[in-house]
Amino acid sequence: MKVISVKVPEEIYEKMKMHKEINWSEVIRNAIISELNELEGITTGNELIERLKRLGVDEKDINVEPPQGEDEFQKELKKKSTIRTP
């Protein structure tokens, strides 16, 4: 299992400390799983952007990039399409 760090405002942290009976790691893990399940149901880029905006992400902070390796794939495809066969 991998470890990640989560920053919370001081006032939230103080409230969390008052409830030591709660496994906050489990709460966060379940929230991440829930978000991933919802995101996996999204089928278009526009749906994803709208979902992120509903979650409070500012649209100017959304950087739309092609999938990993897509740029290289397109360059290679273009290169291969210009090679002529006799």
C-alpha positions in Angstrom: 0.0 0.0 0.0 1.3 3.5 -0.9 1.3 6.5 1.5 0.1 9.9 0.6 -0.1 13.1 2.6 -3.2 15.3 2.9 -3.1 18.9 4.1 -6.1 20.2 6.0 -6.8 23.7 7.5 -5.8 24.0 11.2 -9.5 24.3 12.3 -10.4 21.0 10.5 -7.4 19.3 12.1 -8.5 20.5 15.6 -12.0 19.1 15.0 -10.5 15.8 13.8 -8.4 15.5 16.9 -11.6 15.7 19.0 -12.8 12.5 17.3 -9.9 10.0 17.9 -12.3 7.1 17.6 -12.5 7.8 13.9 -9.9 6.3 11.5 -9.4 9.3 9.4 -7.2 7.4 6.9 -10.1 5.1 6.2 -12.4 8.0 5.8 -10.1 9.6 3.3 -9.4 6.3 1.5 -13.2 5.7 1.1 -13.7 9.2 -0.2 -11.0 8.7 -2.8 -12.5 5.4 -3.8 -16.0 7.0 -4.1 -14.6 9.8 -6.3 -12.7 7.4 -8.5 -15.9 5.3 -9.0 -17.8 8.4 -10.0 -15.1 9.6 -12.3 -14.8 6.2 -14.0 -18.5 6.6 -15.0 -17.7 9.8 -16.9 -17.4 9.2 -20.7 -16.5 12.6 -22.1 -14.0 15.3 -21.3 -16.8 17.9 -20.9 -18.4 15.7 -18.2 -15.1 15.5 -16.4 -14.6 19.3 -16.5 -18.2 19.9 -15.2 -17.6 17.3 -12.4 -14.3 19.0 -11.4 -16.0 22.4 -11.4 -18.8 21.0 -9.1 -16.0 19.8 -6.8 -14.8 23.4 -6.6 -11.9 23.2 -9.0 -11.5 26.6 -10.8 -11.7 26.1 -14.6 -8.5 28.1 -15.2 -6.7 25.5 -13.1 -7.8 22.6 -15.3 -5.0 21.7 -17.8 -6.4 19.5 -20.6 -3.6 17.3 -21.9 -3.7 14.3 -24.2 -3.4 10.9 -22.6 0.1 9.9 -21.7 2.1 9.0 -24.8 -0.6 10.4 -27.2 1.7 13.2 -28.5 4.5 10.7 -29.2 2.0 8.3 -30.8 0.6 11.0 -33.1 4.2 12.1 -34.2 5.1 8.5 -34.9 1.8 8.0 -36.9 2.5 11.1 -38.9 6.1 10.0 -39.6 4.9 6.6 -40.7 2.2 8.0 -42.9 4.7 10.1 -44.8 6.9 7.0 -45.6 6.2 5.9 -49.1 6.3 2.3 -50.1 7.3 1.3 -53.7 
